[in-house]
Amino acid sequence: MFLSNFLIIGQQVLVLFILIAVGFACGKKDMITEHAAKKMTDLVLYIVTPCVMISAFQREFTMETLGKVLVALLTAPVILAASAGLVRLIFRDKNIARRKVLQFSVVFSNCGFMSLPLQRELLGEDGWFFGSIFVAVFNAIVWTYGLVDMSGDIRQLSPKRLALNPGLIGAAAAILLFICNVALPPVILNPINHLANLNTPLPMLIIGFYLSRADFKKAFSDRGIYLVSLLRLLVIPLAAALVMVLLRLDKTMIIAFTIACAAPTAATTTMFAAKFERDVALSVSVVAATTLLSLITMPLIVSLIWSIC
């Protein structure tokens, strides 16, 4: 059972890494430039991600589904809060710029770019649905707690910044349509679905591009990065999954959230590190190292939990 699940999941992860390899090659050949990668990232964040949310929530409203949504909306922040508490106990580096990057790298996974495509391939529309809920919670927390923690400045937290966050706008619109049981007409929903489908190829190309600019020698020579990788790729997803299994939560939600938790460090880490003058080089190395290692760890973790469920 485990081996069968591992091969199925490993194949899907490999598909994603082939797309990443294409982005890597394009970056090396300058077919994708720094400017192009930034514009592609904006496209994903401001257009594709909201479309993913709306598309995933276009389903019939039932009290049973609402109950699952509420459980998911409670579970996701607990996972992130527990992760944040853990890293504060573990990382006590006197170098604040380094410590902030290491802590952020563990708490926030690449649950949008890496997880949603895999959730959809493995679990279908239900997996995509739960994955979208996790991403919605992620966006709310990364732009509140994550922003303040990385910057060290509570003044960075503003209603305007939250109101203009594309992920939160998409999530709010999606949930509102779901609760009101509004089915969008095909002439509107079909374009949204087409744009949502870009969430697999575009993020993978972007990740590949940034990996083409990474210093892998440095990435695998820093002890702190190994500790981050251990926590980000193994400890947190396993602990979260086992607790959800013990609580007997919905199986699809457990697997979808496990995939989200098992994803490598979020690319947002580098964006925030650059903005608030933290250790940018370290952030790039962490993202590169965890992304490569996740090729092995994601199939292992997800197939193990799938077998247990």
N, C-alpha and C positions, 0 to 999 in steps of 0.2 A: 504493500500500500504506500509506504513512505517513498520507496524508490520510484514507483509510478508517478506519484505526485511531484517528486523532485524533477523528473524528466520533463513533465508537462510544464511546470513552472519555469524550469531552467531554459526550456525552449523559448518561452515567451520573453524572459529576461534577455536572452541572447538576441532576439529580434530587436529589442530596444537598443542593445549595445551595438548592433550592426548599424542602426541609424546614427548612433553617437559616433561610430567610426567614420561614417560619411561626413558628418560635421567636422570631425577631427581632420580628415584629409582636406576638406574645403578650407579649413583654417590654415593648414600648412601651405596650401597653394594660393592663399589669399583670394580664394573665390568668395569666402565670407570674410569681411573686414570687421574691425572693432565697431565702426559706425553701423554697419549692416546688422551686426549681432545685437546692438542696443535697440535698433529700430524693430527687429524681430521680437525682442523681449517685450517692448512696449505693445506690439501687436498681440502677443499672447496674454499679457496682463490686462490690457484695456479692452480687448475685443473677444479673444478666444475664451478666456477664463469665465467671464460673465455668461457667455453663450453655453459653456459647459454646465454651469449651475442651472440655468433656465431649462436646458434640454433634459438634464437629469431629473428635475423636479416635475416635468410634464407627465404626471401620472394621476390616476384617479384617487381622489381624497377619500380615505376611510379612517375610522377611529383607530383601527389596528396599525395602519401605517403611521398615523400621527403619533401613536404611542412609541413606535420604533424611532421616529425622528427625535422625540423628546429624550429618549434614553441615549441616543447617539450624541445629542447636544449636551448632555450631562457628562457622558463618558470622555469625550475628546478633551475638554478642558482639564479634567482630572488627570489625564495622562500627561498633558503638557505641564501642569502645575507640579506634579510629582517629579517630573524630569528636571524642572527648574530648581526644586528643592534639593534634589540629589547633587546637581553640579555645584551648588553653593557649598556643599559639605566637602566635595572632592577637590575642586580647583581653588587653591589659595595662593597662587603665584603673586608675588609682590609687584610684578610688572602688570599694571592695570590693563594696558592695551592688549597684552597677550592673554591675560585671564578672561577678559570680556569675550574675546573671540573664541576661546576654547569652550566657555560655558554656552555661548550662543550656538556653537556648532553641534553640541550634543542635544540641546533642547529642540531645535527646529530642523525638521527633515525636509527633504525635497518632495513633499507629499503631493504637490500639484503636478510638477513636471514629470517625475518618475513614477508616481503611484497610480494616478488616474488611468493612464493607458493600460497598465498591468491589471488594475482592478476590473476594467471593462472587458479585457480579453479573457480573464479567468472566471469572472463571476457574472458577466453580462450586465444588463441595465441596473439590476439591484446593487451590484458591487459598485458601479459607477455612482449610484445614488448615495450610498453610504460614504463613498470616497469624497463626494462633493460636500457632504456635511462636515467631514473632517477638515477639508480645505477651507470651508467657511469659518470654522472655529479658529483654525490656524491663522487666517488673515486677521481676524479680530485681535488675537493675542500677540502676533508678531508686530502689529502696528500700534500696540498699546504697551504691554509689558516689555516686549523685545526692543522696541524703540527707546523706551526710557532706560532700560538696563544697559544697552550698548552705548548710548550717549552719556548716561549718567546725569541727565538733565530732565526733570519732570516737566519743564516748560515745552519740551518737544511734543508732549501729548496735547493735542488740540482737537476740538470738535470738527473743525474744518478739514483737518488731515484725515480724520476718520470718515467724514461724509463724502470725501472725494476719492476714497479708496475703491478701485474698480472691483476688487474681489468682494467687498462688503456690499456694494451696490448690486452686483449680480446676485449675491446670496439673498439679499433682502427682497429683490424682485421675484426670484425663483420661489422663495418660501411664501410670499404673498399670493402669487398665482396658484400655488399648491393648496394653501389653506382656503382660498376663495373658490377652489375647484374650477379654475378658468383654463379651458383647453384652447390653446392658441390655434388659429386656422392654419392649414397647410402652407398658405402663401407666406406666412410669417415664420412658422416653425421650421419649415424645410431649410431656408437659408441659415437659421440659427443652428440647426443640426449639422449642416455642411461646415460652418465655421467651427463648431465644437469638435468636429472630426480632425481639425488641424492640431488639436492638443497632443496628438501622438508625434507626428513628424517634426513640427517646428521646435518644441522644447528639446528634443533629442539632438537636433542639429546645433542648437544654441549651446547645449552642454558640451558637445563634441568640440565646438569652436574654442570654448574657454579651456578645455583640457589641452588643446593644441598649444596654448600659451603657458601652460603650467610647467613648473620645474619639478619633475618627478623625483629626481635625486634628493632634492631638499625635502620633498613631501614625505619620503620614507626614511629620513635620517633624524627626524624629530620625535623624541619619546612621547611628547604630549599628544602628537597626532595618533599614535598607537592607542593611547588611553581613550581619546575621543572616539576612535573607530570601534574599540571594544564596547564602549557604552552606547554609542549611536546605533551600531549595526547588530549588536547581540543582546546586551543586558536589557535595554529599554524595551525593544520589541518582544522579547521573551517574557519579561515580567508583566508587561501590559496584557499580552495575549493569555498568559496563564491565569491572571486575575479575572479576565473576562470569561474564560472557560469555567472557572470555579463559580462565577456568578450566574452561569448558564444564560448568557445573553444570546441574541440571535446569531446563528452560525455565520451567515453571510456578513453581518456587521463585524464579527470577530476577525474573520479572514481579511476583510477590507481594511479594518483598522490596523491589523498586523502588518499588512503591506505598507500602509502609510508610515507606521512606526519603524519599519525595517529599511526605509529609503535612506539614501546617503544624506549628508549635510546639505541644507538648503543653499542655493546660490545667493539668496538674500544676505547671507553672512558676509560675503565679499562686498555687496552693495552698501550695507550698513557700516562695515569696517572702513571703507573708503570715505564715506560721508562724515563719519565722526572721528577720523584720524586714529583708528586703532591699527592693529598689526595686519595690514592688507596682505602682505606676502604669506603670512601664516594662514589667513583665511582661504586664499587660493589653494595652498597646499592641502589643507584639510578637505576642501571640496573635491579636489582631484583624487586624493588617496581614498576617501570613503566611497566615491563613485566607482572607482576601479574594484575595490574590495567587495562592494555590494553585488557584483556579478556572481560572487560565490555565496555570500551570506544571505541574500534575499531568497534564492531558491531553497536553501537549507532551512531557514526560519519558517517561511511560509508553508513549505511542504510538511514540516514537523507539526505545525499547529493544525493544518488541514487534516492530517492523519489523526490527531487527538480529537478534533471536533467530530 
